[in-house]
Structure formats: structure tokens, C-alpha cells
Amino acid sequence: MDNSILKFLFDIQESINSIENYLGEKRDFNVYMANKMLRRAVEREFEIIGEAMSRIEKLDPSLGISGKKQIISMRNRVIHGYDKIDDEIIWGTIVRHLPILKLEIGNLLK
């Protein structure tokens, strides 16, 4: 695998780990909503994940990561539609899709 792709995969893994660390073991949507700094930190990590995914897609579109297009689209919404960010969608992504992405990235990095 190309070293650039490995770097981007590592960046995604680091951002996923950061999101998990920010939220702690007791993930609570109300705590998330009450903390603007936490929300902004999580959004920034999603920007990094989406940008790294976009770069991977350009280098190797055949790389097996589910939801690549959705990840890149989320990045674009967070960056360009900052005033229309839906916190419930972000939270749903954290709960439903981040664990799958974490597994896939871990497998690719092995």
C-alpha cells in the first residue's frame, strides 16, 4: 500500500481515537449538546477524517472503505455549511458509523 495512503489512514484512526477520547466512556448527547467546545472539537476531527478520505479516494478509489462518499460529504457539510450543522446527525454518525469505520481502518492498517 502506498505510504501516502497509510499516512491518511493513520490520520483517520487518530481522529477517531480523539473523538472517542473527547466523549469519554459515558457518551451522553445532552453533555455533547451543552458543550460548544466539545462539539467544535468533534466537528474538526470529522473535517480531518473527510479530508483524509478524499485524498485516499483520489489515490486509490478501489480501497475497501464503506461509506467513503458519505464521509467526504459530511466533511463538506461541516466546512461549507457550518451554519447548518445538524448535531443529531453528527451524534448519529458517532454512534452508528464511527465504530464501523474504526474497524475498517484498523484492518487496513494491519
PEKAPE-V969220 format. One record per residue. N is the residue number from 1. PSI is psi in whole degrees, -180 to 180 (999 if undefined). Layout:
BEGIN
n:N psi:PSI
n:N psi:PSI
END
This chain:
BEGIN
n:1 psi:140
n:2 psi:138
n:3 psi:-34
n:4 psi:-43
n:5 psi:-42
n:6 psi:-41
n:7 psi:-45
n:8 psi:-39
n:9 psi:-42
n:10 psi:-41
n:11 psi:-42
n:12 psi:-46
n:13 psi:-43
n:14 psi:-41
n:15 psi:-39
n:16 psi:-46
n:17 psi:-39
n:18 psi:-45
n:19 psi:-46
n:20 psi:-41
n:21 psi:-41
n:22 psi:-41
n:23 psi:-23
n:24 psi:-179
n:25 psi:-36
n:26 psi:92
n:27 psi:123
n:28 psi:119
n:29 psi:-38
n:30 psi:-38
n:31 psi:-43
n:32 psi:-47
n:33 psi:-31
n:34 psi:-9
n:35 psi:97
n:36 psi:-39
n:37 psi:-39
n:38 psi:-46
n:39 psi:-44
n:40 psi:-38
n:41 psi:-44
n:42 psi:-43
n:43 psi:-42
n:44 psi:-41
n:45 psi:-36
n:46 psi:-33
n:47 psi:-46
n:48 psi:-45
n:49 psi:-47
n:50 psi:-39
n:51 psi:-44
n:52 psi:-41
n:53 psi:-40
n:54 psi:-42
n:55 psi:-39
n:56 psi:-45
n:57 psi:-38
n:58 psi:-35
n:59 psi:-38
n:60 psi:86
n:61 psi:-16
n:62 psi:-5
n:63 psi:131
n:64 psi:82
n:65 psi:120
n:66 psi:146
n:67 psi:22
n:68 psi:-47
n:69 psi:-41
n:70 psi:-37
n:71 psi:-45
n:72 psi:-40
n:73 psi:-39
n:74 psi:-43
n:75 psi:-46
n:76 psi:-39
n:77 psi:-41
n:78 psi:-42
n:79 psi:-50
n:80 psi:-22
n:81 psi:40
n:82 psi:-29
n:83 psi:-3
n:84 psi:24
n:85 psi:130
n:86 psi:108
n:87 psi:-30
n:88 psi:-35
n:89 psi:-43
n:90 psi:-48
n:91 psi:-43
n:92 psi:-38
n:93 psi:-42
n:94 psi:-46
n:95 psi:-44
n:96 psi:-39
n:97 psi:-29
n:98 psi:-41
n:99 psi:-37
n:100 psi:-46
n:101 psi:-40
n:102 psi:-44
n:103 psi:-48
n:104 psi:-44
n:105 psi:-43
n:106 psi:-44
n:107 psi:-40
n:108 psi:-31
n:109 psi:-13
n:110 psi:999
END
